[in-house]
Amino acid sequence: MLQLTWLDEQDLEFPSADLALDEPPGLLAVGGDLSPARLVKAYRSGIFPWYRDGQPLLWWCPDPRTVLQPSQLHVSRSMRKFLRHTDFRVSLNSAFAEVMQGCAEPRDYTSATWITQDMQQAYCELHRLGIAHSVEVWEADQLVGGLYGLALGRVFFGESMFSRRTNASKMAFIHLAEQLAHWGFELIDCQMPTDHLFSFGAQSLARSQFIQRLTTLCPVGSESAWGTSSGEKLPL
């Protein structure tokens, strides 16, 4: 019977993803901390934190993994029509903390959130370091949707999105994927499967294949391709 590994705050090493539990699916380790070094180590290894207030820090590596290749983004005809006529505008890295707060808001199906205050502080620090990024959608001067995640090498690790207006989060995701494709990113990690993501062209990838892709696309020491394409940085 597999047992969970308890992480030492002084040791950044994670157990092999093969040791993740089948139930709950993908739970790999407990404990540690949310330091930038540990978070970067985790994501490069295909692992992410997910827990709620009152729980210990839980680390996950599900199998299969939901991913999308930015160059293969699918946008429906109705959504393209919406994008042509909407008054919404999109920005990049303009309101990271506010996007995290939006993602932490209660949803229709639950009032609980895994985006705790500790998580918000940790990812805002990653944003300050140029590792975590946000996409914002605005209606006039009101933030109505957005998403955030990490960029390592040529992989964007999506964390969460929110929408206060119809199609706002979809618009953020489409602009993100198109910009990532322009910059040469090869993979968006969507973590868990949803019909919403599959409608954009996301696919399921075996955990072993996903981790192998990471060793190629975001090895230790690699710089992020965020904001680069032939030396240029383009706005969304």
C-alpha positions as CSV (number, residue, x, y, z in Angstrom):
1,M,0.0,0.0,0.0
2,L,1.4,3.4,-1.0
3,Q,1.9,6.0,1.8
4,L,2.1,9.7,1.5
5,T,5.5,11.4,1.8
6,W,5.8,14.1,4.4
7,L,8.0,16.9,3.1
8,D,10.7,18.6,5.2
9,E,10.8,22.3,4.9
10,Q,14.6,22.2,4.6
11,D,14.5,19.7,1.7
12,L,13.1,20.7,-1.7
13,E,13.0,17.2,-3.1
14,F,9.7,15.6,-4.0
15,P,9.0,11.8,-4.3
16,S,8.6,10.2,-7.7
17,A,5.3,10.9,-9.3
18,D,4.8,7.2,-9.6
19,L,4.1,7.2,-5.9
20,A,0.9,9.3,-6.2
21,L,-2.2,7.8,-4.8
22,D,-5.0,6.4,-6.9
23,E,-7.5,7.6,-4.3
24,P,-7.7,10.6,-4.0
25,P,-6.4,10.6,-7.6
26,G,-2.9,12.1,-7.9
27,L,-2.2,13.0,-4.2
28,L,1.5,12.7,-3.8
29,A,2.9,14.5,-0.7
30,V,2.0,16.5,2.3
31,G,3.8,19.4,4.1
32,G,6.8,21.5,3.1
33,D,6.2,25.2,2.3
34,L,5.2,27.6,-0.5
35,S,8.6,29.2,-1.0
36,P,9.5,30.3,-4.6
37,A,12.2,27.6,-4.8
38,R,9.9,24.8,-3.8
39,L,7.1,26.0,-6.1
40,V,9.3,26.2,-9.1
41,K,10.8,22.8,-8.3
42,A,7.3,21.4,-8.0
43,Y,6.0,22.7,-11.3
44,R,9.1,21.6,-13.2
45,S,8.4,18.1,-11.8
46,G,4.7,18.2,-12.8
47,I,3.5,18.8,-9.3
48,F,1.3,21.5,-7.9
49,P,-0.2,22.5,-4.5
50,W,-3.9,22.3,-3.8
51,Y,-5.5,22.4,-0.4
52,R,-7.9,24.4,1.7
53,D,-7.7,26.3,5.0
54,G,-7.5,23.9,7.9
55,Q,-5.8,21.3,5.8
56,P,-2.0,20.6,5.6
57,L,-0.3,21.6,2.4
58,L,-1.1,19.0,-0.2
59,W,0.8,18.3,-3.4
60,W,-0.7,16.6,-6.5
61,C,0.4,15.0,-9.7
62,P,-2.7,13.5,-11.4
63,D,-2.8,10.9,-14.2
64,P,-3.7,11.7,-16.9
65,R,-2.9,15.4,-17.2
66,T,-5.0,17.9,-19.2
67,V,-2.9,19.9,-21.6
68,L,-3.3,22.1,-24.6
69,Q,-0.8,23.0,-27.4
70,P,-1.2,26.8,-28.0
71,S,-0.8,26.4,-31.7
72,Q,-3.8,24.0,-31.8
73,L,-6.3,26.2,-30.0
74,H,-9.8,25.8,-31.2
75,V,-12.2,28.8,-31.1
76,S,-15.8,28.2,-32.0
77,R,-17.6,30.3,-34.6
78,S,-19.8,31.9,-32.0
79,M,-16.9,32.8,-29.8
80,R,-15.0,34.4,-32.7
81,K,-18.1,36.5,-33.4
82,F,-18.2,37.6,-29.8
83,L,-14.5,38.6,-29.9
84,R,-15.1,40.7,-33.0
85,H,-17.9,42.7,-31.4
86,T,-17.2,42.9,-27.7
87,D,-16.1,46.0,-25.9
88,F,-14.0,44.1,-23.5
89,R,-10.3,44.8,-23.5
90,V,-7.5,42.5,-22.5
91,S,-4.3,43.4,-20.6
92,L,-1.3,41.4,-19.4
93,N,0.3,41.5,-15.9
94,S,-1.7,44.7,-15.0
95,A,-3.6,43.4,-11.9
96,F,-2.1,40.1,-10.7
97,A,-3.2,40.3,-7.1
98,E,-6.7,41.4,-8.2
99,V,-7.0,38.4,-10.6
100,M,-6.0,36.0,-7.8
101,Q,-8.6,37.6,-5.5
102,G,-11.2,37.2,-8.3
103,C,-10.2,33.5,-8.7
104,A,-10.7,33.1,-4.9
105,E,-14.2,34.4,-4.9
106,P,-17.1,32.0,-4.1
107,R,-18.5,30.0,-7.0
108,D,-22.1,29.1,-7.7
109,Y,-21.4,25.6,-6.6
110,T,-19.3,26.3,-3.5
111,S,-18.2,29.0,-1.1
112,A,-15.0,27.3,-0.3
113,T,-11.7,28.1,-2.0
114,W,-8.3,26.6,-2.3
115,I,-6.7,30.0,-3.1
116,T,-5.9,30.7,0.5
117,Q,-4.2,33.9,1.8
118,D,-0.9,32.0,2.0
119,M,-1.3,30.9,-1.6
120,Q,-2.1,34.4,-2.7
121,Q,1.0,35.8,-1.0
122,A,3.2,33.0,-2.4
123,Y,2.1,33.5,-6.0
124,C,2.3,37.3,-5.8
125,E,5.9,36.8,-4.8
126,L,6.4,34.6,-7.9
127,H,4.8,37.4,-9.9
128,R,7.3,39.9,-8.4
129,L,10.1,37.5,-9.5
130,G,8.7,37.4,-13.1
131,I,7.6,33.8,-12.9
132,A,3.9,34.1,-12.4
133,H,1.7,36.0,-14.8
134,S,-1.9,37.2,-15.2
135,V,-4.3,38.0,-18.0
136,E,-7.0,40.5,-17.3
137,V,-10.3,41.3,-19.0
138,W,-11.8,44.7,-18.5
139,E,-15.2,46.3,-19.1
140,A,-14.4,50.0,-19.1
141,D,-12.4,50.2,-15.9
142,Q,-13.9,47.2,-14.2
143,L,-12.1,43.9,-13.9
144,V,-14.6,41.3,-15.2
145,G,-12.4,38.2,-15.7
146,G,-9.0,36.8,-15.9
147,L,-6.5,34.0,-15.2
148,Y,-3.1,33.4,-13.8
149,G,-0.3,30.8,-13.8
150,L,3.4,30.2,-14.1
151,A,5.7,30.4,-17.2
152,L,8.7,28.1,-17.1
153,G,10.7,27.4,-20.2
154,R,8.2,26.9,-23.0
155,V,5.3,25.7,-20.7
156,F,2.6,27.8,-19.1
157,F,1.2,26.2,-16.0
158,G,-2.4,27.5,-15.7
159,E,-3.7,27.8,-12.1
160,S,-7.2,29.4,-12.1
161,M,-9.5,31.7,-14.0
162,F,-12.6,33.6,-13.1
163,S,-15.4,35.4,-14.9
164,R,-17.9,38.1,-13.7
165,R,-19.3,38.5,-17.2
166,T,-20.3,36.0,-19.8
167,N,-17.3,34.9,-21.9
168,A,-14.7,37.0,-19.9
169,S,-12.6,34.0,-18.8
170,K,-12.9,32.4,-22.2
171,M,-11.6,35.6,-23.8
172,A,-8.6,35.7,-21.4
173,F,-7.7,32.1,-22.2
174,I,-8.0,32.6,-26.0
175,H,-5.7,35.7,-25.8
176,L,-3.3,33.8,-23.6
177,A,-3.1,30.8,-25.9
178,E,-2.6,32.9,-29.0
179,Q,0.1,35.0,-27.4
180,L,1.9,31.9,-26.1
181,A,1.8,30.4,-29.6
182,H,3.4,33.6,-31.0
183,W,6.1,33.4,-28.4
184,G,6.9,29.8,-29.2
185,F,5.4,28.1,-26.1
186,E,4.5,24.4,-26.8
187,L,2.3,23.5,-23.9
188,I,-0.3,24.8,-21.5
189,D,-0.8,22.7,-18.4
190,C,-4.5,22.8,-17.6
191,Q,-4.1,20.3,-14.8
192,M,-7.7,18.8,-14.5
193,P,-10.2,17.9,-17.2
194,T,-13.3,20.1,-17.9
195,D,-15.6,20.3,-20.9
196,H,-14.7,24.0,-21.1
197,L,-11.1,23.2,-21.7
198,F,-11.7,20.3,-24.1
199,S,-13.9,22.6,-26.2
200,F,-10.7,24.7,-26.8
201,G,-8.8,21.6,-28.0
202,A,-7.3,20.4,-24.7
203,Q,-6.3,16.7,-24.6
204,S,-5.5,14.2,-21.9
205,L,-1.8,13.2,-21.7
206,A,-0.5,10.3,-19.6
207,R,1.4,11.5,-16.5
208,S,4.7,9.8,-17.6
209,Q,4.4,11.5,-21.0
210,F,3.6,14.9,-19.5
211,I,6.7,14.7,-17.2
212,Q,8.9,13.7,-20.1
213,R,7.7,16.7,-22.0
214,L,8.6,18.9,-19.1
215,T,12.2,17.7,-19.0
216,T,12.5,18.9,-22.6
217,L,10.5,22.1,-22.5
218,C,11.4,23.5,-19.1
219,P,14.6,21.9,-17.8
220,V,16.4,23.3,-14.7
221,G,18.2,26.4,-15.7
222,S,16.1,27.2,-18.7
223,E,14.8,30.8,-19.1
224,S,11.1,31.4,-19.7
225,A,10.0,32.2,-23.3
226,W,7.4,34.6,-21.8
227,G,7.5,37.9,-23.7
228,T,9.9,36.7,-26.4
229,S,9.6,36.2,-30.1
230,S,12.7,37.0,-32.2
231,G,13.6,39.4,-29.4
232,E,10.4,41.3,-29.4
233,K,7.7,41.8,-26.7
234,L,4.2,42.3,-27.9
235,P,1.1,43.5,-26.0
236,L,-2.0,41.3,-26.0
